[in-house]
Amino acid sequence: MSNTQACLSAGAGEARLEKGFSAQPSTSAADTANDALDLLTATHERLEQITVVIQAIKADLVHNGSRNIKHLAELGAFLGYDWANYVDGRVSALKKELQMQEIGQ
């Protein structure tokens, strides 16, 4: 399952990735860097999803009499809001990991 599929299958407010992030803090700077790279990769995928929703809104305006705009806009808002909350939590966790690593040195 790709990160995108895992995120899409998660319910509202619970976007999580199938792989890449552990519940326990990393033990090394390399682990933390890998977690950050995984987060950036997943964020790129989420931005692509939002781009597709915006393109669908544009197409709906031109070809479908704007019948689906409300639902598409709600989907785009959900994707952005949900991911922003998820990233906020991950950034906080990564900062804590880095602080713990600095204390351990």
Secondary structure, DSSP 8 states (H G I E B T S, - for coil): --HHHHHHHS-TT----SSS--SS--SSHHHHHHHHHHHHHHHHHHHHHHHHHHHHHHHHHHHSTTTTHHHHHHHHHHHHHHHHHHHHHHHHHHHHHHHHHHHH-
